[in-house]
Amino acid sequence: MKVNQAEFVISAVGPSQYPQDALPEIALAGRSNVGKSSLINRMIQRKNLARTSSKPGKTQRLNYYRINQDLFFVDLPGYGYAQVSKSEREKWGKFIEAYLSQREFLKLILLIIDLRHPPSKDDQAMYAWLKHHDLPVCIVTTKADKIPKGKWQKHIKIVRETLEADKADPLVLFSSETELGKDELWGVIERAIGYGRAEEEALTGPEEPQAETEE
């Protein structure tokens, strides 16, 4: 996807604040400081639309970014940050779970994992929760540039095994520094939202229904 326009829309804390554009939504979930904002900025080729912070736990709402007029990136609050109070974490958890389980426009969740470290208990719990609710998920392993290329597969194996990941779920190796994985991840997102399908059918025509035959 060629990004011609990207803009921050709203920091929402509940359904009454969610955009009503009826565009597909791609949610980004991951622990604090895993690189979600950097991933968004790299995907849209903007330096600081999604503000990065050295202070974990800063994002406390659902941050909506409209991409072209095609979709939203929805940056969820990072989890696993100990200095956030228990009551605050519980409050975040409730509205995050409500969004993930009830939002009709949600098409894909990107579970962001730092490739350098095995998935945390929180990462494992999030993945298990997503699978339990039968939600579409793509695992994105960030900061690949921090690891020698020859060790990538070893770390990917650790990620998959620790999460007990479904083989059908795509895993994208990603680096916000080098653009590694950017095109591949856009491909996963485009398939999830059906991007380009109408244009393709206009050129080739819709698939002809197959007549049923009796044995």
C-alpha positions in Angstrom: 0.0 0.0 0.0 1.3 3.5 -0.9 0.6 5.8 2.0 -0.4 9.3 0.7 -2.0 10.5 3.8 -1.7 9.7 7.5 -3.1 11.6 10.4 -3.7 11.2 14.1 -7.5 11.2 14.8 -8.3 10.7 18.5 -7.2 9.1 21.8 -10.3 7.2 22.7 -11.3 5.7 26.1 -14.6 4.1 25.1 -17.0 3.3 22.2 -18.6 6.8 22.3 -15.3 8.2 21.1 -14.4 5.6 18.4 -14.4 7.0 14.8 -17.6 6.3 12.9 -15.9 6.1 9.5 -16.6 2.4 9.1 -13.0 1.8 8.0 -11.2 -1.4 8.8 -9.1 -1.3 11.9 -5.7 -2.9 12.6 -4.9 -3.0 16.3 -1.3 -3.0 17.7 -0.9 -4.8 21.0 2.4 -5.4 22.9 4.2 -4.6 26.1 5.4 -1.1 26.9 8.5 0.0 25.0 8.2 -2.8 22.5 8.3 -0.4 19.5 4.7 0.0 18.5 5.0 3.7 17.8 8.2 3.2 15.8 6.5 0.5 13.8 3.6 2.8 12.9 6.0 5.6 11.9 8.0 3.2 9.7 4.9 1.7 8.0 3.6 5.2 7.0 7.1 6.6 6.3 6.7 9.4 8.9 9.2 10.2 11.5 7.0 11.1 14.5 3.3 11.0 13.7 3.1 8.3 16.4 5.0 9.7 19.3 7.6 7.5 20.8 8.5 7.8 24.5 11.3 6.7 26.7 8.7 6.5 29.5 6.9 3.1 29.4 3.2 3.2 30.1 2.6 6.6 28.7 -0.1 5.5 26.2 -3.2 5.1 28.2 -5.9 5.3 25.5 -6.6 3.8 22.1 -4.7 6.1 19.7 -6.4 6.1 16.3 -4.3 6.9 13.1 -6.2 7.1 9.8 -4.2 5.9 6.8 -5.3 7.3 3.5 -9.0 6.7 3.5 -8.4 2.9 3.7 -7.9 1.9 7.4 -7.0 2.9 10.9 -4.0 1.8 13.0 -5.2 1.6 16.6 -2.4 1.7 19.1 -3.4 0.0 22.3 -1.9 0.8 25.7 1.2 -1.2 26.4 0.9 -3.9 29.0 3.3 -5.3 31.6 4.6 -2.0 33.1 5.0 -2.5 36.8 5.0 1.2 37.8 1.4 1.6 36.6 -1.0 0.9 39.6 -2.9 -2.3 39.7 -6.2 -0.5 39.6 -5.1 1.5 36.6 -3.9 -1.7 34.8 -7.3 -3.4 35.5 -9.2 -0.3 34.1 -7.0 -0.4 30.9 -7.6 -4.2 30.6 -11.3 -3.9 30.7 -11.7 -1.4 27.9 -9.0 -3.1 25.8 -10.8 -6.4 26.1 -14.1 -4.8 25.3 -12.6 -3.2 22.2 -10.9 -6.3 21.0 -13.9 -8.6 21.5 -16.7 -6.2 20.4 -15.4 -3.8 17.8 -17.0 -4.8 14.5 -14.5 -3.0 12.3 -11.5 -4.8 13.8 -9.9 -6.9 11.1 -6.5 -7.9 12.5 -4.4 -7.6 15.7 -0.7 -7.2 15.4 0.9 -8.8 18.4 4.3 -7.0 18.7 7.1 -9.0 20.3 10.7 -7.9 20.9 12.8 -10.4 18.9 15.7 -10.1 21.3 13.8 -11.7 24.3 11.5 -14.6 24.7 7.8 -13.6 24.9 6.9 -12.5 28.4 4.1 -14.0 30.5 2.0 -11.0 29.5 2.7 -11.7 25.8 1.8 -15.3 26.3 -1.4 -14.4 28.0 -2.4 -11.9 25.3 -1.8 -14.4 22.5 -3.8 -17.1 24.4 -6.6 -14.6 25.0 -6.7 -13.6 21.3 -6.8 -17.3 20.2 -9.4 -18.2 22.8 -11.7 -15.4 21.2 -10.8 -16.6 17.7 -9.4 -13.2 16.7 -7.2 -12.9 13.6 -3.6 -12.2 14.7 -0.2 -11.6 13.1 2.9 -11.8 15.2 5.4 -9.1 14.5 8.9 -9.4 15.9 10.5 -6.0 16.2 14.2 -4.8 16.6 15.5 -7.5 14.3 18.4 -5.2 13.5 19.7 -5.6 17.0 20.4 -9.3 16.4 22.9 -10.8 13.9 21.1 -12.1 10.8 22.4 -15.6 11.4 20.5 -15.8 14.7 17.1 -14.7 13.4 15.7 -18.1 12.9 16.8 -19.2 16.4 15.0 -16.3 18.0 11.9 -16.8 15.8 11.7 -20.4 16.9 11.9 -19.3 20.5 9.0 -16.8 19.9 6.8 -19.4 18.3 7.5 -22.1 20.8 7.1 -19.8 23.8 3.7 -18.5 22.5 2.7 -22.0 21.4 1.8 -20.2 18.2 -0.6 -21.5 15.6 1.4 -22.3 12.4 -1.4 -20.6 10.4 -0.7 -17.2 12.1 1.8 -15.2 10.1 5.0 -14.0 11.7 6.8 -11.0 10.3 10.4 -10.2 11.1 10.5 -6.4 11.4 13.0 -3.5 12.0 11.9 0.1 12.2 15.5 1.1 11.6 16.1 -0.8 8.3 12.5 -1.2 6.9 12.9 -5.0 7.1 9.5 -6.6 6.9 7.6 -3.4 6.0 6.4 -4.6 2.6 5.6 -8.1 4.0 3.6 -6.6 6.8 1.6 -4.4 4.5 0.8 -7.5 2.4 -0.6 -9.2 5.5 -2.7 -6.1 6.4 -4.0 -5.7 2.8 -5.2 -9.3 2.7 -6.9 -8.9 6.1 -8.9 -5.8 5.0 -9.4 -7.0 1.4 -7.4 -4.1 0.0 -7.3 -4.1 -3.8 -9.9 -6.9 -4.1 -12.5 -4.7 -5.8 -9.9 -3.5 -8.3 -8.8 -7.0 -9.0 -12.4 -8.2 -9.6 -13.0 -5.3 -11.9 -10.1 -6.5 -14.1 -10.7 -10.3 -13.9 -14.4 -10.4 -13.0 -15.8 -12.1 -9.9 -15.2 -15.9 -9.5 -17.9 -17.9 -11.3 -20.0 -20.0 -8.8 -19.4 -23.7 -9.3 -22.5 -25.8 -10.1 -23.2 -28.5 -7.5 -23.1 -32.0 -8.9 -24.6 -35.1 -7.5 -22.4 -38.1 -6.8 
